[in-house]
């Protein structure tokens, strides 16, 4: 998941955590990454920020 993804007018990572926490997990958080591999095996990293502002975002949820 990249930081540019959106759902319902808000960032996708925020929307997915909100939807999950409505269902009952004890907690959730999102981390903005500095390096990741995209769906088409394209590398996204902070060094190529001028080329891509779609850095990876990781979600974590626990009960």
N, C-alpha and C positions, 0 to 999 in steps of 0.2 A: 504494500500500500504506500502510495506516495503522498506528500503533503499537499499536492495540488488537487487531489480527489475531493469531490464535494457531493453532498446528498442533502436535499431539502434546504439549500442555502447556507449550510454550515460545513466545515471541514469533515471529510469522511471519517477520520479517526474519532472526532468528537461525537458525531452522530452514532457511530457503532458502539462506543462506550456508553453513551446515554441510553441507547436501546437495550444494551445488555444489563446495565445497572437497574433499569426498570424491572427486570426479571429477577433480581435478587442476589447477584454476587456481592460479597462483602466489600470488595474494592476493585478499582481498575485504574490504569494509568497508561499514558502514551509517551513514547520516547522518540525524539527526532534523531535520526541517524546521520552519520557523516559519510557513510559508504554503503552501497547496496547494489544488488543485481536486479534489473527490471524484468518484466514479463518477456521481453524479446532478447534476453541475455545481454542487455545494454547496461553498462556500469553507470551508476549515479553516485557522484561523490561531491564533497564540498569544494574540491580543487577545480572542478569543472562547473562551478556555480554559474558562471557567465553563460554556459551552454545549456544548463538544465537547473531550474529551481525546483524540480520535483524530487527532493531528497526523500529517502525512505523514512517511514514512520512505523514503529512496532507497538502493538497493543499488548497489554498484559492484564489478565483478570484472574481473580482468586475468590474462593469461597471460605 
